[in-house]
Amino acid sequence: MSSQKIALEGRTRLPGRIQDVIVDCGSAVTQALNGSGSNAVLHATLKSFSNMDSVIDNTINNVNKLESLVHHMNTQLNNVESK
């Protein structure tokens, strides 16, 4: 954890743990910026990564629908076989 403190206006102070998390996130972003060599590359990577969330959600929904269809088809198959 960093010993840096975040300056806030007035008497408002963040709890120590929250302040440490914010400082650590800032350090991680700074490290990523320095390591990427280009803000454009980092921006494109972050944008692609954030877009994956909706793709993953849609994939989960589609897999659940397929699972439901397979279950119904198995039920129908069992009904046909039992006749």
C-alpha positions in Angstrom: 0.0 0.0 0.0 1.2 3.5 -0.7 1.8 6.2 1.8 0.3 8.8 -0.5 -2.8 10.7 0.7 -5.6 12.0 -1.4 -6.3 15.7 -0.8 -10.0 16.5 -0.4 -11.7 19.8 0.0 -13.1 20.8 3.3 -13.2 18.5 6.3 -14.2 15.4 4.2 -11.8 12.5 4.7 -12.0 9.0 3.1 -11.5 6.0 5.4 -7.9 4.7 5.2 -8.7 1.5 3.4 -10.8 3.2 0.7 -8.0 5.8 0.2 -5.4 3.0 -0.1 -7.6 1.2 -2.7 -7.9 4.4 -4.8 -4.1 5.1 -4.6 -3.4 1.5 -5.5 -5.7 1.7 -8.5 -4.0 4.9 -9.6 -0.7 3.2 -9.3 -1.9 0.2 -11.4 -3.2 2.6 -14.1 0.1 4.5 -14.1 2.0 1.3 -14.4 -0.2 0.1 -17.3 0.3 3.5 -19.1 4.0 3.4 -18.7 4.2 -0.3 -19.8 2.0 0.1 -22.8 4.1 2.7 -24.5 1.0 4.3 -26.0 -2.2 5.6 -24.6 -4.0 4.7 -27.8 -3.0 1.0 -27.5 -4.1 0.9 -23.8 -7.3 2.7 -24.6 -8.2 0.2 -27.4 -7.3 -2.7 -25.2 -9.5 -1.5 -22.3 -12.4 -0.7 -24.7 -12.2 -4.2 -26.1 -12.0 -5.7 -22.7 -15.0 -3.8 -21.5 -17.0 -4.8 -24.6 -16.5 -8.4 -23.7 -18.8 -8.2 -20.7 -21.9 -7.9 -22.9 -20.6 -10.7 -25.2 -20.1 -13.0 -22.2 -23.6 -12.2 -20.9 -25.2 -12.9 -24.3 -23.2 -16.2 -24.5 -24.4 -17.2 -21.1 -28.0 -16.5 -22.1 -27.7 -18.5 -25.3 -26.1 -21.4 -23.5 -29.0 -21.4 -21.0 -31.5 -21.3 -23.8 -29.8 -24.3 -25.5 -29.8 -26.2 -22.2 -33.5 -25.6 -21.9 -34.1 -26.8 -25.5 -32.0 -29.9 -24.9 -34.0 -30.7 -21.7 -37.3 -30.3 -23.6 -36.1 -32.4 -26.5 -35.0 -35.2 -24.1 -38.4 -35.0 -22.4 -40.1 -35.4 -25.8 -37.8 -38.2 -26.8 -38.6 -40.1 -23.6 -42.3 -39.6 -24.3 -42.0 -41.0 -27.8 -39.9 -43.9 -26.6 -42.4 -44.8 -23.9 -45.3 -45.1 -26.3 
